[in-house]
Amino acid sequence: MRIRASLAGVLALSAGLTLAGCSSDGTPELKVVGAFMPQPVSDMAAAFLVVRNEGGSTDRLTSVSSALSDDVTIHETTDRAMRMVKSFEIPAGGELDLERGGNHIMFTKLKQQPKKGEKVSVQLHFEKAGNITVVLPVKETTYNPKKQ
């Protein structure tokens, strides 16, 4: 009787640990850092940021929205040519780096031109993690942070 109860307890405990491991390893854990928007000089603007995935599952950035523009897209830059894409992958344990000269968020037909020191709110839409609101500080037009 005692052996059966101990065995049942061990099995229940190991099943619980297995389930807990699956749920934490199978979920993306996204964190956005280094977000900014250079002050626009026309009715177009770009935004840059890094999305870190500290979870155990890949996710995808599928779109971006903002009250600043009804036309916000994500762009890939290859060989100095940019093109709109449907999504960007953020691998488990990896990151998505949207940076000057590379992949980025593009705003066209701005409703207003934000000035240095102001903030612009955007919603990042992810396949698994849902929506994350990010506040972009507007920096000088030439701002380009050094890589860390």
N, C-alpha and C positions, 0 to 999 in steps of 0.2 A: 504494500500500500504506500509506504513511505517513498519507495523508489519511483512508483508511478506518479506520485504528486510532484516529486523533484523533476522528473523527466518532462512532465507537462509544463511545469514552471519554466524550465530551460527552453523548451520549444516555443512557448508563448513569448518569452523575453527575446529570443533570437528572431522570431517573426516580426516583433515590434521594431527591433533595431534595423532589420532589413527594410521594412516599410519606411521608416524614418530616413534611412540612407537614400532610398529611391526618390523620395519627395524633395529632399534638399539638393540632391545631385541633379535632378531632372528639371530644375527651374532656373531660368535666367535671373541674375541679380544685377540690374543695370544701375550705373552711377554716371552722371554727366559732370564733366569737369572742363575748365578752361574755355567756357562759352563766351563769345563776343561777336559784335557786329561792327565793322568799320563804318564810320559816318558816310552815308551814301552821298554821291555828287550828282546823281541823276534820279530817274524814277525807278532805278534798279538798285538792289543791295545784295550782299552775301552775308552768310553767317558761318561761323566756324566753332567747332567744339570736339570733345572726345567723349565717346560713350564706352565705358568699361563694363565688361560682363564678368562679374566675379562668381557667377553661378556655374552649374554643371550642364547647361543646355544652350545651344545656339539660339539666337533670336534674330529678327530682321527689322530694320527701320523701314517702314513701308510708306510713310508720308509725313509731312510737316504742315501745320496750319498756324495762322496768325491773323490777328485783327489788322495788322499793318498792310496786308495785301491779300487779295482773293486768289492770287496766282503765286503759290509757293511750291517749288519743286526741289528735288534732290538731283545733283549732277555729279557725274564721274568725269575726271580729267585724265586723259591718256594721250601721251605725246603732244602735250600742250593744246589739245582739242577737248572741249567739254561737250558732254551729251547728257540728256536727261535719262535717268534710270528709274525703274519701278521700285527698287529696294536696295538696301545695303545689308550685308550679313554682319552680325556681331558674334564671333565664335565664342564658345564656352571658354572662359579663362583668357579671353583676348579683348581686343578693343577695335572700335571704328574711329579713325582719326579723320575728321573733316578739317582741312587746313588750307591756308593760302597756297595757290599753285596746284592744289590737288582737289580731291572730292570736297563738295561743299553744299550748303543750302542756298538756293537762289530765290530772291523775291523780285517780281516784276510788277509794274503798274502800282507802285507804292501809293497809298492813300495820303501819306504825309512823309516828309523826310526827317527822320529822327536826328537829333544833334548830339554831339559828344557830351557825355555825362548823363544822357537820358537812358532809359531801359526799355527794351522791347520784349514782350512775352510771346513765346512760341509753344506749341504743343507738338511733341514728338510722338508719333503713332507707331507702336511696335506690334508685331505679329502675336507675340505671346505675353509680353509684359504690359500690354495696354498702352495708355497714354501717360506721358511724363511732361509736365509743364516746366519750362526752363526760362529764366529771365536772362536776356542778353544785354550786358552793359554795352552802350555805344561808345566806341573808342575813336581816336583820331583816324582819319582816312588811311594813313600809312601804317597804322599799328600792325605789328607782326611779332608776336611773342616768340622768344627763343624756346627751342625744344628742351625739355627737361630730361 
